């Protein structure tokens, strides 16, 4: 395995430690240099100071106890990695976690299809090993275990790892690092297939994380990595995907260079529809397999799209500012006509949208969600109470703002009775619209 030269300078770029609200030090760092290549970065969009998106609160908790942190998007002047200027202490974000992947049947099925594909393509069996980084509640690894393939999950969230253990998914409750990967390798625990779904964006020390992948991956193994695609985020104005847990927003261009510096190669890339549009990378040790044409094709597409152009990011910032104003205006028009309104999906992206757009209890009466870990709490910052999803049909609000819009088809199908009774959902991005559309008004408020 090769590692980056001057690795320490890559792993620990200069930063400015700031005190958190309420005292203490070290909860927040302001990063001056790129997380991947340590070149300077430049800011292009500030969200102001927002609460942590998954820091759900008791409805009666004092507002003074709720911490807020600046949230600023920057882009690297060299490798073009889009990233946050701020890093919140990962222990605050991930040691206790409220998101359970299995709450979405569609996402569980997505994981099952991928597992079945890899079992067939890689001829996996009892002598194989599948490792998942950020394995959550076992939503993916359960499919391998049921097929007789040994698995190891790695996830830092204590409460979520306990859920996985109840499903008989062996889970190491730690953050994934090169050191942890090295210890697993020393024990003979290397991966024929390694999964890292929607975790790369959470990583502050990208070179260390990728070096860990190189260490734990067998010489002929493959790492399958999924993440929301920056190009879709910008094209569809998915600004609510930005929150403190998501430190980076990836295109393929910077990742090819990042993996190369650790002796790995991106050999294939696929576009997939989950989470508003994502990429799936197949990564192997350099020389283990030849590159698929999809890699060169996508790199060329990104150049044509404007991955290297500052105007791409300035345009996104301008359009996001306009959308920030248009969403609450759309909702106010409905409220002014006497319509009742709720929201669905106590998601992290929902917390960004509500707080950045200034939408609170004056507009939204409640947020409905399927997760028992969230019910009875309230959305951070705006303090809108969270209720069980099956209560939506009884509450019968005229409109429900779909905060978890990335699962819109699934949610609308689950809430068919609500729609049959006249309820309508509002999808907020890339522009607010009503679904099912109302015959008398199309996508505009009635």
Protein Blocks (a to p, Z undefined) as FASTA:
>chain_A
ZZdehklmmmmgcddddddehiaehkaccdfbdfklopacddfbdebjaddfklccdfkl
cfklpccddddddddfklopacdfbdcdfklmmmpccbdfklpmklmmmmmmmmmmmmmm
nopafkbccddehklnolmmmmmmmnopacddddfblklmmmmmmnopacddddddfklm
mmmmmnopacfbdcdehklmmpmblmlmmmmmmmmpcfkbccddddddfklmmmnopakl
pcfklmbccdfklmmmmmmmnopacfbdcddfeehiaaddddddehkaccdfklmmmmmm
mmmnopmpmklmmmmmmmmmmmmmmmmmmmmmmmmnopacddehjafklmmmmmmnopaf
klmmbdcdfblklgopacehjlpacddfklmmmnopabdcdfklmlmmmmmmmmmmmmmn
opacddfbfbdcdddddfklojacZZ
